[in-house]
Amino acid sequence: MVRSHSRLRGRAVEIDFDSDDSFAADDLVSNIRVHRKHIHEAELLNPRRRGRSNLRARSADPNIVIVNNDRAPSPPRARSKLRIPGDFVDDLEDAVHDRLSRDRRHHHHQIHHMSPEYEAEMRHRQRELDAREEDLKLKEKLKKRDDRMRQLQLQIEMLERNQSRDQSRDRSRDRSRDRSQDRSRGRSRDYRHHHEERHHQEERLMHRADLEKEMKLRRLEEMQHDEEMRRRLEDAAVVDRMRQLEEEQYYHDQERRFREKVEAENAKAEAEEAERREREEKLKKEAVEEHLKQEAERKHRERKEKERIEKEIEKHFKETFPGYTPEQLAELVKKQQEKGKEKEKEKEKEKKKDTFVKVHHNFIAPETLDYYQLPWEWDDRDAGFILIHRWIAPDFQDELFEHTRVVRSRLLLPAPAATPEKVELRVNDKKKDTLYLVRNRKSPRRSLW
């Protein structure tokens, strides 16, 4: 803490430089404490006595206290007397700054090929470093400005003290001049004229000195005003820079949150699409397995039925034609079997005609069936379903599903419909029905022929 005393126009002034806020305009006013002190009448009449009393008071009891907590602590007395020149320190700082700049450029050239996230992080760190450098520069400028303001304030105080001293000296000179004029009234006119010219010359010199002092004070006030305006402009620039950094950080955070949100939505959509495909594949696989199981059971029943019919035919021939030889019976059985095969072929054709596939229009579009020229019609008993009068293999089913997906995504122009237009009733079916195998069965004939 540094304290100093000075006298300003009969008042004691105490200046405190502890305030860290160098941006306030009224720091010098708010941190100055003025103490009134009684001045004796004898001191006013005798300036020399007042000067001596001031000297004694200044040496005995200081009145101006300057407090500066920003000053660096004094070095220990036992420290070495070696001093480094200022030019050498400046050159060393420039060399360190150049080395750091080259390293930063080299490091930036090395990481140029890295990932975008790392580059964004490095850019953010670089902006922070630049902001810190700018803050340090601004603090250095503000510190220099405060030093200049203190020097200007001290100069103003010194000029005011000199002005008050000159005014007191002028008053004493005027009093002595008046006394000399009273004594010289009895002198000659020539001496009075010479004295008046000398008096006018002294007045001109005093007036000139007063003008010079006033010009100096005005110049100092202008410099102080310019310094204050420059400080305000620098403060506004600092505020604008901080606002710009805050806006950049806000936009960076908004962009990051939007990118994370889009990535989360895309991942969720991909997971839902994969789940839907897996569910469709599972349903298709179950439908195909059920169909194959039913076909195997049907073939097994037909084989059993065929064996039973052959045994009944053979027994019937033996009972009907008892006089026939086994060769003749075998010939008759063979002919009967050929007729039975022909009838079975006809039945198979009938079954193929009666077999059809039932599917919802969400999975296979009518345009796809028209494109592949498959016979189909709308199911009258179940709205939203299509009946395809033809068996469809699993591979061909996947092809139909893919074609429907392409048609609905407008990537492929469908062929014109060959069937007449029909009114379609769309039902919001959330169960996601898949293919169903439907077969119209007729009652089997009991005759053997």
Sequence and secondary structure as in RCSB ss.txt:
>XXXX:A:sequence
MVRSHSRLRGRAVEIDFDSDDSFAADDLVSNIRVHRKHIHEAELLNPRRRGRSNLRARSADPNIVIVNNDRAPSP
PRARSKLRIPGDFVDDLEDAVHDRLSRDRRHHHHQIHHMSPEYEAEMRHRQRELDAREEDLKLKEKLKKRDDRMR
QLQLQIEMLERNQSRDQSRDRSRDRSRDRSQDRSRGRSRDYRHHHEERHHQEERLMHRADLEKEMKLRRLEEMQH
DEEMRRRLEDAAVVDRMRQLEEEQYYHDQERRFREKVEAENAKAEAEEAERREREEKLKKEAVEEHLKQEAERKH
RERKEKERIEKEIEKHFKETFPGYTPEQLAELVKKQQEKGKEKEKEKEKEKKKDTFVKVHHNFIAPETLDYYQLP
WEWDDRDAGFILIHRWIAPDFQDELFEHTRVVRSRLLLPAPAATPEKVELRVNDKKKDTLYLVRNRKSPRRSLW
>XXXX:A:secstr
      EETTEEEEEE     TT TTHHHHTEEEEE    HHHHH HHHHHHHHHHHHHHS    EE TTS    
 TTS      HHHHHHHHHHHHHHHHHHHHHHHHHGGGS HHHHHHHHHHHHHHHHHHHHHHHHHHHHHHHHHHH
HHHHHHHHHHHHHHHHHHHHHHHHHHHHHHHHHGGGS HHHHHHHHHHHHHHHHHHHHHHHHHHHHHHHHHHHHH
HHHHHHHHHHHHHHHHHHHHHHHHHHHHHHHHHHHHHHHHHHHHHHHHHHHHHHHHHHHHHHHHHHHHHHHHHHH
HHHHHHHHHHHHHHHHHHHH TTS HHHHHHHHHHHHHHHHHHHHHHHHHHHHHEEEEEETTTS HHHHHHTT  
EEE SSSTTEEEESS   HHHHHHHHHHHHHHHTTSS      S           S    EEEE          
